[in-house]
């Protein structure tokens, strides 16, 4: 094997490793979000704790992808599409790591409010709304990861355009929870936890949209500069 062929093979192996770790992160992100909502609906603190523990693996993978990608850029000095592929891996891993953090945050809320679902306001109705919000966010996440795997700009654009559906549902839940809080101050603590859960799910949709924009960049070499659709009319809330 010539030195050139060896270099090309080594480069290909590095890209394969990056892709494999990114795929693992994608699967873990989907599972963590789904499990965090299952834990919330069932008030399953053991499942919530497992989600929280899983986040350490997500953090490790994100750091490893970033370090490997930087080494590839320094050693191989890729150009054009190859460079965008490596940069895309770093960007997407960062978004997936944040999705893991958001699922962990929801799980921490489950631990904090465990046993509180027996309150007399419409908690179960809100949980159903949160499950619906979660299902759409997960659909978006799965669709955008498929778009990345297939390098489909069209599929990525559909994900980006659908973000306003998540925002609208989040806004509806936000207003419903505020109503319960105003009706009875005893609901404030529990409803506040649910508000943060809803916001975390809305942010999962935002990160799916970020990944869609990265897919567009990887495939076309162009950054999307137009404002994305945004239907969230609530005040800004922190992600925690």
C-alpha positions in Angstrom: 0.0 0.0 0.0 1.4 3.4 -1.0 1.7 6.2 1.5 -1.0 8.1 -0.2 -3.4 5.2 -0.1 -2.6 4.6 3.6 -3.3 8.3 4.3 -6.7 8.2 2.5 -7.6 5.0 4.3 -6.7 6.5 7.7 -8.7 9.6 6.9 -11.7 7.4 5.9 -11.5 5.5 9.1 -11.4 8.7 11.1 -14.6 9.9 9.4 -16.3 6.5 10.0 -15.4 6.7 13.7 -16.9 10.3 13.9 -20.1 9.1 12.1 -20.4 6.1 14.4 -20.1 8.2 17.5 -22.6 10.8 16.2 -25.1 8.0 15.4 -24.7 6.7 18.9 -25.4 10.2 20.3 -28.4 10.5 18.1 -29.9 7.3 19.3 -29.2 8.2 22.9 -30.7 11.6 22.6 -34.0 10.2 21.3 -34.1 7.6 24.0 -33.3 10.1 26.8 -36.1 12.5 25.7 -38.6 9.6 25.4 -37.6 8.1 28.7 -37.7 11.5 30.5 -41.4 11.9 29.4 -42.2 8.4 30.4 -40.7 9.1 33.8 -42.7 12.3 34.1 -46.1 10.7 33.1 -45.5 7.8 35.5 -43.6 9.7 38.2 -41.0 7.0 37.8 -38.0 8.4 39.7 -35.8 5.3 39.0 -36.2 5.8 35.2 -35.5 9.5 35.7 -32.3 8.7 37.6 -31.2 6.4 34.7 -31.7 9.3 32.2 -29.7 11.6 34.4 -26.9 9.0 34.6 -26.9 8.5 30.9 -26.0 12.1 30.3 -22.4 11.5 31.3 -22.0 9.2 28.2 -23.5 11.9 26.0 -21.0 14.5 27.4 -18.1 12.1 26.8 -19.1 11.4 23.2 -19.5 15.1 22.4 -16.0 15.9 23.8 -14.5 12.9 21.9 -16.1 14.0 18.6 -14.9 17.5 19.0 -11.3 16.4 19.8 -11.3 13.9 17.0 -12.7 16.4 14.5 -10.1 19.0 15.5 -7.3 16.4 15.0 -8.7 15.5 11.6 -8.7 19.2 10.6 -5.1 19.7 11.8 -3.6 16.5 10.4 -5.6 16.1 7.2 -6.4 19.7 6.3 -9.6 18.7 4.5 -11.1 21.1 1.9 -14.6 21.9 0.7 -17.1 19.1 1.3 -14.7 17.1 3.5 -14.2 20.1 5.8 -17.9 20.7 6.0 -18.5 17.1 6.9 -16.1 17.4 9.9 -17.4 20.8 11.0 -21.0 19.4 10.6 -20.1 16.5 13.0 -18.9 19.0 15.6 -22.0 21.2 15.3 -24.5 18.3 15.4 -22.7 16.7 18.4 -23.0 20.0 20.3 -26.8 20.1 19.6 -27.3 16.5 20.6 -25.4 17.1 23.8 -27.8 19.9 24.6 -30.7 17.7 23.8 -29.3 15.2 26.4 -29.0 18.0 28.9 -32.7 19.0 28.3 -33.8 15.4 28.9 -31.7 15.3 32.0 -33.3 18.5 33.2 -36.8 17.1 32.7 -35.8 14.0 34.7 -34.4 16.2 37.5 -37.9 17.8 37.6 -39.5 14.4 37.9 -37.3 13.7 41.0 -38.2 17.0 42.5 -41.9 16.7 42.1 -42.4 12.9 42.6 -45.6 12.2 44.3 -47.1 15.6 43.4 -49.3 14.4 40.5 -52.2 13.9 42.9 -52.9 17.6 43.0 -56.5 18.7 42.3 -55.9 20.8 39.2 -55.7 19.5 35.6 -52.2 17.9 36.0 -53.0 14.8 34.0 -54.4 16.9 31.1 -51.2 18.9 31.1 -49.1 15.7 31.2 -51.0 14.5 28.1 -50.1 17.8 26.4 -46.5 17.4 27.4 -46.5 13.9 25.9 -47.9 15.3 22.6 -45.3 18.0 22.6 -42.6 15.4 23.2 -43.9 13.2 20.4 -43.6 16.0 17.9 -40.2 17.0 19.2 -39.0 13.4 18.8 -40.5 13.2 15.3 -38.5 16.3 14.5 -35.3 14.9 16.0 -35.6 11.6 14.2 -36.5 13.2 10.9 -33.5 15.6 11.0 -31.1 12.8 11.9 -32.5 10.8 9.0 -32.0 13.9 6.8 -28.4 14.1 7.9 -27.7 10.5 7.3 -29.2 10.8 3.8 -27.7 14.3 3.2 -31.2 15.5 2.2 -31.6 19.2 2.1 -35.3 18.8 1.3 -36.0 16.7 4.4 -34.0 19.1 6.5 -36.0 22.0 5.2 -39.3 20.3 6.2 -38.0 19.9 9.8 -37.0 23.6 9.9 -40.4 24.7 8.6 -42.3 22.6 11.2 -40.7 24.2 14.2 -43.6 26.6 14.6 -45.9 23.7 15.4 -43.9 22.9 18.5 -43.8 26.6 19.4 -47.6 26.9 19.1 -48.2 23.8 21.3 -45.7 25.1 23.9 -47.4 28.5 24.0 -50.8 26.8 24.6 -49.4 24.7 27.5 -47.7 27.8 28.9 -50.9 29.7 29.0 -52.8 26.8 30.5 -50.3 26.3 33.3 -50.4 30.1 34.1 -54.1 29.8 34.4 -53.8 27.0 36.9 -51.3 29.0 38.9 -53.5 32.1 39.0 -56.5 30.0 40.1 -54.8 28.6 43.1 -51.4 29.6 44.6 -50.9 26.0 45.8 -50.4 25.0 42.2 -47.5 27.4 41.6 -44.6 25.1 42.5 -45.9 22.0 40.6 -46.9 24.1 37.6 -43.6 25.8 37.5 -41.8 22.5 37.2 -44.1 21.5 34.4 -43.5 24.9 32.7 -39.8 24.1 32.7 -40.4 20.7 31.3 -42.5 22.2 28.5 -39.7 24.7 27.7 -37.1 22.0 27.6 -39.2 20.1 25.1 -39.6 23.3 23.0 -35.8 23.7 23.1 -35.4 20.1 21.8 -37.3 21.3 18.7 -35.0 24.3 18.4 -31.9 22.0 18.4 -33.5 19.8 15.8 -33.9 23.0 13.7 -30.2 23.8 14.3 -29.3 20.4 13.0 -31.5 21.0 9.9 -29.5 24.1 9.2 -26.2 22.2 9.6 -27.4 19.6 7.1 -28.1 22.4 4.6 -24.6 23.8 5.2 -22.9 20.4 4.9 -24.6 19.6 1.6 -24.7 23.0 -0.1 -21.8 24.9 1.6 -24.2 27.8 2.3 -25.4 29.1 5.6 -29.1 29.8 6.0 -29.4 33.5 6.8 -33.2 34.0 6.7 -35.0 34.0 10.0 -36.5 30.6 10.9 -40.2 30.3 11.6 -40.9 31.1 15.2 -44.3 30.8 16.9 -43.4 30.9 20.5 -45.1 34.1 21.9 -44.3 33.5 25.6 -41.7 35.3 27.5 -38.2 33.9 27.4 -37.6 31.2 30.0 -34.3 29.6 30.9 -33.7 26.0 29.9 -33.0 24.5 33.3 
